[in-house]
Structure formats: structure tokens, C-alpha cells
Amino acid sequence: MDIFNFFSKHKIIDLDEEVLVQLKKAGSNLSKPHHVEFFLYFNDEVAANNVKNIILKQHPDDHIDVEKSPDDKRFCCQIQRSMVPTLEKIQDERIRFEDLSAQFGGIYDSWGAGVEK
């Protein structure tokens, strides 16, 4: 089977898009601002705080917490932002957070938002 037939027979799921679909199914009005949270993990607190400071320079209205993760092995940098969650904006942020995390030896984990009526 060539690559074109593979992709035409298998639906490739974009996880960012799937979260938006689930928000809409739950009754969320995706044209309104949502309280969106992004999660980045680092092996040390210094790296997490460095990333926090970089993000706050670019988005001073963000609320960012750096805390020890529940497994006590990593530090979570949790970014909270009010934004209209369009697929393009979410994907732009995911790409930016993936790159920024990698620069400091961390990983981008995911994002989430509550339902806005």
C-alpha cells in the first residue's frame, strides 16, 4: 500500500482538534474566550522558571505556576490564559511551547479548557 492510500483509508486525528470537538460537543461556545491551560514539564525547577519568565515577557497577562508534579520527579509549568481557542491559535501555541520546552530539556504535554456557554 502506498502512502497516499494509507492516509486516505486511515483518519489521522489531530489531538488539538479533538479537544476542540469535545468542547463543542459539551456545549462550549468556541467563539468566546476560554480559560485555557497549557502544561509543560521539566526535570528541574530552574528550567521551568526560566521558561515561565520567557513566556511572561511575551504574555504578561498569563498566570503561570511552577510546581512539583504529582510524581515528585518533574516540575510542571502550568500556563493559564484567557483566549478564544481556535485551532490555529492552539496549534501555534503548541508548536511554540514544544520548541521552548525542548530548548530547556523539557516537554510540552497538553492543553485543556473548561466549557464556556
ROTORMAR-507229 format. One record per residue (C-alpha): residue in one letter; x, y, z. Coordinates in steps of 0.02 Angstrom, whole numbers, padded with zeros to 5 digits, always signed. Example, Ala and Ser with C-alpha at 12.3 -4.5 7.8 and 13.67 -1.06 7.14 Angstrom:
BEGIN
A+00615-00225+00390/S+00684-00053+00357/
This chain:
BEGIN
M+00000+00000+00000/D+00073+00169-00047/I+00071+00318+00072/F-00074+00406-00017/N-00187+00254+00001/F-00138+00236+00183/F-00189+00414+00226/S-00350+00404+00126/K-00402+00245+00218/H-00347+00297+00394/K-00412+00452+00478/I-00267+00541+00560/I-00328+00626+00720/D-00260+00794+00771/L-00268+00797+00962/D-00289+00986+00968/E-00435+00973+00850/E-00508+00829+00951/V-00507+00933+01112/L-00600+01072+01020/V-00727+00946+00953/Q-00756+00880+01129/L-00776+01056+01199/K-00906+01094+01066/K-00997+00929+01099/A-01003+00978+01284/G-01093+01139+01235/S-00949+01260+01235/N-00964+01418+01131/L-00795+01417+01042/S-00815+01598+00985/K-00799+01657+01166/P-00639+01673+01268/H-00599+01518+01370/H-00487+01489+01520/V-00354+01383+01432/E-00215+01290+01521/F-00055+01225+01442/F+00060+01101+01530/L+00249+01091+01510/Y+00362+00976+01612/F+00544+00995+01659/N+00672+00893+01756/D+00721+01041+01863/E+00640+01195+01937/V+00767+01316+01864/A+00722+01267+01686/A+00535+01280+01724/N+00558+01454+01797/N+00665+01510+01650/V+00526+01460+01532/K+00398+01546+01644/N+00495+01709+01634/I+00512+01699+01444/I+00326+01670+01422/L+00279+01811+01542/K+00387+01933+01443/Q+00284+01891+01288/H+00115+01870+01376/P+00117+01972+01538/D-00068+01936+01570/D-00038+01749+01582/H-00045+01667+01752/I+00093+01537+01768/D+00126+01416+01911/V+00281+01310+01930/E+00253+01163+02047/K+00323+00992+02081/S+00224+00865+01981/P+00122+00733+02074/D+00256+00601+02040/D+00386+00715+02126/K+00506+00683+01982/R+00475+00835+01873/F+00416+01015+01882/C+00257+01069+01795/C+00247+01241+01715/Q+00059+01271+01702/I+00014+01419+01591/Q-00161+01490+01611/R-00226+01610+01480/S-00391+01683+01426/M-00410+01660+01239/V-00532+01612+01101/P-00475+01433+01067/T-00465+01422+00878/L-00372+01276+00804/E-00244+01392+00725/K-00207+01483+00889/I-00197+01323+00990/Q-00081+01241+00863/D+00029+01397+00856/E+00047+01393+01046/R+00079+01205+01047/I+00220+01224+00921/R+00294+01371+01017/F+00282+01278+01184/E+00356+01120+01108/D+00506+01218+01043/L+00528+01318+01204/S+00516+01163+01313/A+00644+01071+01208/Q+00767+01215+01224/F+00764+01190+01413/G+00762+01000+01414/G+00575+00986+01445/I+00421+00926+01356/Y+00254+01001+01309/D+00117+00887+01375/S-00054+00952+01329/W-00186+01086+01348/G-00363+01095+01412/A-00506+01214+01441/G-00671+01221+01530/V-00839+01238+01443/E-00896+01416+01407/K-01080+01439+01366/
